Amino acid sequence: MCGFCSYFHFDTSSQHQELPNLDLDTALQYIHHRGPDSRGKFISPDGRCGLGHVRLSIIDLAGGQQPLSNPSGSIQSVVNGELYDFERIRTELQAKGHNFSTKSDSEIALHLYEEYDLGFLDHLRGEFALNIYDAKKNRFIAARDRYGIKPLYYTVSNGTLLVASEIKSFIPMGWKAEWDIDSIVNNGVISDMRTCFKGVYKLPPAHYLVATSSGSIEIRQYWDADYPDKNIKETRTVEEMVQGVHDRLFEAIRYRLRADVPLGIYLSGGIDSSCIAGIASKMLKETNPDAKLRTFSISFAGSGDLDESIIAERTAQFCNAEFKKLSLTEEDLLASFEDSVWYVEQPQVNLNGVGKFLLSRFVRDQGCKVVLTGEGSDEHFGGYAFFHDDYLREVDHATPGGFGALIEEKLAIRSKLSGAKKDVIGSFVNTKSDLSKMDSSRKMVNGVNTHSILGNVFALKDESFSDAAISQCGFPAPGLAMAESINGMARYKANNKWHPLHTAMYIENHTLLPNYLCSALGDRSEMAHSIEARTPFLDHHLCEYVNNLPPSLKIKTEDDGSLNEKWVLKEAVKPYITDEIYNRTKHPYVAPSSNGRNPMVVELINKLITRENLDNMGWVNSEKFIHNRDAYLESDDQILFRDMLIMMSYVILSKRFNIATWNAPESIVAAR
């Protein structure tokens, strides 16, 4: 687990002028938190390419320094992340004549590239982002794992391609931050592969970038999720499919227990982390009966249902694991809000990410470097309540004996659930799949509604933006941006092949998962304090199997009309969890929200949400937002609290990245 910053110069003239020498050392200092154990860099003899690396030592502590090189020195690489099953792959490559200089997992990427050229990514399993410089072919390659667990940003500045694990490391390389107004208005930070910075993009998950010295940049996909044809009957037995989940989850967890440093588990009151703890404990005791797993949990004391630490502690006792609890108050979260925004480099829409930010610091201080987490389970087993309506949108024809009611009967069942607990994301939309009554964002994807809900939950209200910003970008439509961001083949399958539940899962997997759950709630909060998180539920072998299970095994309709989310997972892991966890309805991880009467909230908002700060950004309707600020300070409106957090995040970013005020183009001003 590490971080990197790299550059690749393009030819700027036919005379091949001397290439500039960029400040790679300072760039690496900006991301020192990602790799405090060692630092290395490579600069090609002609100065065209530089690769910089900071290392958090996990595997081969003594010999795994990067950048890595092939014997001739013609290929150089830097890798961030973990590559699993690497011992087997290394043995196979050695049998083909490859000589390894380290025992680290990262080195297999370089040798696989030598063996398979651009096909090397098919052989990688894990969470990773990487750069490769091939001097013979005079090309630079950047690649990102299948689910975007590891970050990778890129931009072109002054004729040079810059690629890094975090945007802040571009600053010493001559890059100047500007606002991307269209991305901000349409919430591209969550909705697609944009950032809030003009010209800075996230490399999409499961994609690689190839740049040549002539200036060409191509981005290509090497993998994608798929789902079964909704009209083809399932032939496997339920028992067989439950066992299939069990076996693949075991394999995913076993690979992720390999480490040369202390390892623990983030434990909540949910099934995802609980079953990881149960299975991991069983595996550890197979080789050492006295082994005790380390588990870590957050406690929000006095917050009622939001505090899952008591349930987590009971799970730890069930697993005979050590249990460490971090008790946090609302004030603790608010005190670290500004620092957390700097590290995640995107707006915090709630205080959840701040909680994870502080938990990673706690775990580091406990002497642990690696944790297993439950991210990715809800995305593949149907764990979110906002999936329910899209599950009920069509009959599940694939499952014999599955949920086969007509649409009208489904809506009757939906009405029974209207009083059921809804999750933090938002309310349901109970409607038939009449595409003629839907907006274009839903018509594109067979009427599903998940992206519309997510678009509204994670974006600023429309009135937050100035008239000039709206004139420039059009009316905000973050849900539409989500639907547009998925590729055309996926939209075709959504309309012709996939069940609506699977379409909803696909969209959420390609937007919210990499852009928020694996970012602000994942890598960026964890690596801020040098913690490597591993995600067994995002093992692509497991995910491919689960994707091809029928919808009714993921969300099971009970006889009373209730929906039992993640049913097949519950059955697969039942021996390794408590009855309490098996029978518990999902409660998402949620940090406490503040009200406008908390003195610390008042102080933070009055410090950041000022007319001067809003005017200096240039794209805010300052008068309206100041009015909303005052309304929030006199109320407990949680939508307004979300807007305060998002806008305060932008103010923090504007100051720390020294972003110039956005000015509307003259054509917009003239038109107004």
N, C-alpha and C positions, 0 to 999 in steps of 0.2 A: 504494500500500500504506500502510495507516494503522491507526488505531484510533479508536473513538468511544465516548462515553458520553452517553446522552440520557435525558430524563424527560418524562413526560406525566401531568399531574394530572387526576384524576377529580373530578367534582362531589361534594363530601362533605355538602352540605346544600342545602336549597331556598333558603337566603338568599345563596348564592354568596359565601361568606366569602373574604377575600383569600387568594390561594394562596401557600404558602410559597416562599421563594427558596432553592433548594438550591445547595450549594457545588460548582458544576460545575468551577471552576478546579482545586480540589484533586483532584477525581475524575480530571481529565485528567493531573494530575501523576503519579498512580499508574500510568498507562500511557504515560508519556513515552517509554519504550523503543520503543514501537510507531511513534512518529512524532516523531523528534527535530528535524526540519527546520523545522516551523512549527506553530502552534496557532491554532484559531479556535473561536468559539461564536456561537450565535444563541439569543436568548430572545424569545419572542413578546411583543408589547406587553401582553397581558393576563396574562403570566406562566405561562400554562398549559403551555407546551412549551419545553424547552431542548434544543438539539443542540450537543454538543461534539465537537471533532475534533482529533487530532494527526496530523501528516503526515510520511510518508517519501516524499520527492519522487522519482518515477520517470519520469513523463510530464509534459510542460509544466512544467519546473522553476520557471519564473518566475511563471506565471500560474494554477496549479492549486489555489490555496488553497480550503479548505472551512470552513464550510458553503457550499453552492451555492444560488442562488435563481433563480426565474423572474423575468422583467422586472417583474412587478407586486408581487413579494415575497410572494405568497399561498402559494407552495409552496417549502419549504426541504428540503435533503437533505444527508446525509453518507454517504459510501461508503468502505468498506474493501475493497481488493482490486484486481484488474485486469479490465477489460472489453475483450475482443478484437474485432477488426474494427470498431473504433469510428469510424474515418475514413469508412468506407462508410455507416454508420448516420447519422453526423452530416450527411453530404452529403444523404442522403435526407430527413432532418428539416428541413434548411435549405430544401430545395425545397418543403417543405410550409409554410414561413413561420416556422420556429423560428429565433430569434436566440441564438447562443451567446456567452458572455462569456469562455470559456477555450478552450484547445486540449487539455484533458485528457480522458482516456477516461471519467472519472467523471461528467461532465456529461450524457452521453447518457441516463443513468438518469432524471434529472429530466425531460428533454424527452420521453422515451418514456412516462413516466407521464402527462404532459400530453396526449399524443397518444392513448394506448390505455387510460388509467385502470389498473385492476388487471391488465389483460392485458399490461402492459409487461414483465413478467418473461419472457414467452415470447421476447422479442427479445434478451435478454442472454446473452452467451457468455463464460464465464470463471469465476474464483473471486472471490466477493464476499459481503459482508454489508452491508446498507444500512438507513438510516432515512429516512423521508419524513414531513414534517408538512404537511398540507393544511389551511390555515386556513379556507378557504371551507366545506369539508365537516366541519371540526372533528374531524379524525381523524388518527391516528398509524399509520404502517405500518412494519413491520420485515420484512426478507426475507433469506433465506440461499441460497447457491448450491446446485446440484443434488446435490453430493456432500459438503457440509459441510467444504469445504477451509478456509473462513474461519469463525472462531468467532462466535457470537452468543448471549448469555445474557440472560435476563430474569427479573424478579421483581416482585411488587407489595409495596410497603412504605409504610405510613402513607397509604394512599389514592392512591399514585402508582405508575405503571408505570415501572420502571427498566430500561433496555436498554443493554448494553455489550459491548465486545469481550472484556473480562476481568472476572471477578467482583470482583476487588479494588477496582475503581473504584466499586463500590456503597458501600464503607465510609464515605467522606465524605458520602454522600447520606442518612445516617441509618439505613441497614440494619444489623441486628445478625445475625451469623452464628449459626445453630443446626445441629445434626446432623440429617440425614435418615436415621433408623435403618433404615428399610425399604430405602432405596437402598443403604446401606452393606452390609447383610446380603446383598442380592441383586445387589450390584455394578452398580447402575444407572449408575455412571460409564462403564462399558464396555457394559453390556447394553442400555441404552435412553437416553432423553433427559433423565434426571435427573442431578443432580450429587450430591455428598455433603452439600450444604447444603440445609436445609429451605426449600422454596418457591422455590428457584433452579433454573431449567430451561434446557436448550439448546433453541433453536428448531430443530426437525428440519430436516435438509437438504431442499431443494426445497419448502419451505413459506414462507408469509408470515403475519404476524400483523397484524390490524386492530383497533385500539382506538379507542373513541369516548369523549367526555367524560362520558357517562352511566355509564361503568364497564364496558361490555361489551368482552370480548376474544374474538376468534375467530381460530383458527389453521386455515389452509386449505392444501391441497396444490396445487401448480401443475404438477408434473411427477413422473413415476415411471419407473423402469426396467421393461422388459418383455422377454420371451424368446419364441421361436417355439413353436408347438404341436409337441410331441415326436412326434406321429403323422403329421405332414405331411412328405412327402419334399422334400428340398432339390433345387432344379432348377439352381442355378448350378454352374459348374465350380469345381474346387478352384483352378485358376489365376486365375479371375475373383475369387474371394474373397480370395486372397492379395494380388492387386493392389489390391483395395478397402481392405484394411488399410494397405497401403503408402501409398496416395494420401491417406488421411485422417490418418494419422500425420504425414506430411509437412506437411499443412496445419496441424495442431495445433502442430507445432514452429515453423513459420514465423511464426505469429501471436505466439508467445511469445518470439521473438527481438527483438520491438519494444521498445526501451527507450532512454531518453535518458541512461542512466548505465551504468557498466561491468557486464558480465553474465558469469556463469560457469556451470559445471555441477558438481553433486555426483556424483562418479564412484566407483563401487564395482567389484567384480569380476563383476557380473551383466549380463545382456543388456539390462535396462531402461535404465539410465543409459548403458551403452556405445553402444546404438543411437542414443540422443538425441545423444550426443557426435559420433558418426559422421555423422549426418544434418545436425546443426547446423554442423559444420565444412564440409561440402559446400556448404551454403547460404551461409555467410559468404564462402567463396572464390569463389562465383559473382559477387559484386560487388566483392570485393577479394582478389586472389590471394595477397596477403601477410598476410591476416587470420589471427590465431592465437587459438583458443578458450582460455579459462582453465578449468582443471579442478581440483577440490579433493577430497581423499580423506582418510580416517582410517586410521592405521596403529596396530594393537594389537601392538606388537613382542613377539615371543616367545610369541604365543598360537596358533601353529599355523594351522589352517584358518580361524580367525576373522580373520586378517589378510589382507585382500584387496588391500592397497595395491600389492603387486608386480604383480598381474594388472592392476589399474587403471592403473598406470604404463605397462605394455605397450600398453594400449588408447590411452592418451594419445599415445604415440609413433606408433601406427598412424594416429591422427587428426592428427598434427603439431600437437598442442595443448600449451600450457603445463601443467605438472603441479606442484601444490603439495600437500605431504603434512603432515598434522598427526599427529605421533606422540604417542600417549597411553598412559599406564600405568594400571593398576588404581587406583593412588593418586590420579592426576589425576581419575578419575571419582568416587571417593569424596569427594574434597575439594570437589567442586562439587555433590554430591548435594542438600544442603539448599537451596541457591539455586535449583537446577533445579525442585524441588517448588514453591517459591513462584511461579515463573514459569508453570508448567504448571497449577497449581491442582488437581491430581488425583494419586492415588498413582502412583509409579513402580514398576512391577512387575519391572523389571530395570534394568540400567545403560545400555541402548540409548539411551534418551532423553537421558541425561546426555552421552553421546558426541555426539549431534546438537546439543545445547546448546553444547558446547565448539567443535564444528566451525563453527557459525554465528558465534561470536565470532572465530574464526580468520579466517574469510572477510571479516568486517567489517574486521578489522585489516589485511587485504590490500588494502583499498580497493574492495571489490566490494559492490554493493547487491542484486543480483538473481542468483538461481541457478535453473536448471532441474533438476528431480528426477524420479525414476522411479516415484513412488507411483502406485498405481492399476492398474499393469500386471498384477500377480498376481491382482487381483480380477476382471479381465475376460478374461484369457487362461488362467486355471487354473494359476497358478504355485505354489500352496501344496500341500504334500504332504497336508495334512488334507482337501483336496478329493478325493483319489483314491478313497476308499471310496464317496463319494456319486456320483462319476462311474461307478463299477462297479456301482452299485446296480440300474441298469436298462439294458436294451439301448438303444443309440442307433439308433432306427428311421429318423431323418431322413437320415442320410448313406448314399448308395449306396456299397457297398464299405467302409463304416465298421465299427466294432467291433460285431459282431452276435451275440456269443456268448450262450448261455443263462446264467442266474444261476449255475448250478453251475460252468460253465466259467469264469466271471468269478472265482469264489472260488478256483478252482484257479490262475488267473493271479495272484490276490492272494497266494496262498501262496508263489509263486515270488519275490514281492517282499518277503517277510517279513524277509529279511536286508538289504534295501536301506536306504540312509541315510534316516532320518526327520528332518524338520525340527524346529526348536526348540519348535514348538507342542505336539506330543504324539504319542502312538501311535495306531495305527489300530484300528478296530473292524471285525472281519471277521464280518459277519452277513448273513443274507438279510433281505429287506424284509418280515418278518413283523410287521405292526403290532400284533398281539395281544400280542407279547412286549415291546413298547416302552412307555416312559413317555409321559405326555401331551404333553411338549414335542416329542417326535418324531412322535407320532400327528397332531399339528396340521399337520405339514409333510411328509407322505408318507414318513416314516421317515428323513429325512436326519439326519446325526449331527454335522455341522460345528459347530453352535452348542453342542452338549453338550461337545465338546472344548474350544472356546474358553471356555465358561463355567467349566470347571474350571481352566484354565490361568491365568486372569487374576483369580481370586478367592481370598480368604483361606480357609483350611480352616475347616470348620464349628465346630470346637472353639475357635476364636478368640473366639467371641461369648459373652457372658454369658447365663445362663438367662433373664434378664428380656428381653434383646433377642430371643432365640428365641421366647419367649412372645408378644412383641409382634408379631413379623413372620412367624412360622412358620419351618419348616426352610429354610435357604438353598437357593435354586434359581436360580442365575444363568443357566443354560442355558434354563430355562423363561421367565425374564424376557426373554431374547433372542427366543424364539419368539413370545411375547405382544406384543412391541413392534412387530412388523411389522403392516401393516394387513390387514384382513379379506379384501380383494380379492386381495392377494398370497398369503395362505394358501389361498384358493380355487384360484388358478392353480397353486400348488404341488401341490395334490392332484388336479388335473384336466387340467393343460395342460403344465406345465414338466417338463423332464427334471430328475432330482434334482441333477445338477451345477449347473444354473441356479438351483434353489431354494437350494442351499448358498451360491452366489455372491450371491444377492439378500440373504440374511440377513447375510452377512459385510459386504456393501457398506453395509448400513443400521445396523450396530452397530460392529464393530471398526474399519472404515475411518474414519468421521468421529470416533469417540470416542477412538481411540488413534493410528492411523497418521497421520491428518491433524491431530491435536491434540498429544499429548505428543511424538510423533516428527516432527511437522510444524510447523504455524504457531506453536505456543506456544514451541517450542525455537528456531525461526528468528527470530521477531520479538522474542524476549528480547534479541537483539543487533541488531535493526533490519535483518534480512535478509528480503527478499521471495523466496519460493519459488514457482515456477510448475510446474504438473503437466500436461504434454502428454497423458499417458495418461488424465487425467480430463476431457479435452475431450468434452463430451456428444455431439457429432456423431460422433466416433470411437467412443465407448462404445456408442451406439445401434446402430451398424453391427456392432460386435464381439458385442454381446449376441445379435444375430440370426444368428450363425453356429452351425452344429451343434456339439454337445459334442465330437465326435471330431476336429474341427479344432483345438480348444483343447488337449485332452489326447489325444495319438495313441497308440494301442496298437501297439507294434512286434511283429514276428514272434516275438521271443523272450519276449514277455509283459511287457516293460518298458513303463513309461508315460513318454512324451515330452511334458513339460509345455510349454505356450506354443508349440506346434509352428507354428501359422499365423503367429505373430509372428516366429519364427526365420526362416521362409521369406521373409517380407516384408522383413526388414531384413538379410538375409544379405550383400549387397554392402557394407554399411556397418560391419560388425563383423569382428573377427578370427576365424579358425577356432577358436582357443582358446575364445572366448566362445560361438560357435555350438554347439560340442560339449559345453560344460560343463553339468553338472547344477546346478540352482539351489541356491545356498547363501544362506540368509537373512542379513541384517545382524544380527550378534549381538556385543554387547560382552562382554568377559571377565566371568565370575562370580567372586565372592570365596569364600574358605573361612574358617572360623571361627578360623584361626590367623594371619590377617593382622592385625598390630598396629593398623592404621588401621581395619579393620572392627571389631575389638574395642572401640576407643575410641569410634567412632561409635555402636555398638549400646549400649554401657554408658551413653553420654550420653543417648540418646533412649528406649531401652526400659527404663524404670524402673517400679517398681510405682506410684510417685506419678503419673507421666505417664499410665500406663494407667488408673489409677483415676479420674483427672481427666476422662477422656473419657466414662466412665460405661457404655459398652456392651461393654467388653472383658472376657473371662474372664482376668483378670490373672494368677491363679495358674497357669493352664494355659499362658498365653503366656510367662510368665517361665520355666517349665519348658522350653518349646520353645526359648527364647532360649539357655538354658544347654546344651541338647542341640545346637543349631547351633554354638555356640562350641567344641564338642568334636568336631565332625564336618565333613564337606564335603557335607551334604545340601542340594541346590539348591532343593528345594521349601521347606525351612525358610528358606533365604536369600531366596527370593521373599517369604515371609511377613514376614520382618524388614524388607525394603524397603517393603512396603505399609504395615505398621504404623508404621514410622518416618515415612513420608510423612504419615500421619494425625496423628501427634504434632506434626510441623512445622506442618501446617495449623491444628491446634487452637491452637497458640501464636501464630502470625502473624495468624490471623483472630480471635484472642481468643474462642474458642467456649466457651460455657458447658457445664458438665457435663450430660450427658443423664441424666434421672431417669425411670425407668419410671412410666407412669400408675398412679394409685392402684388402679385395677381389676386391673392386672397384679400389683401387689404383694400385693393382698388374695387373689387367686387362688392365688398361690404360697404 
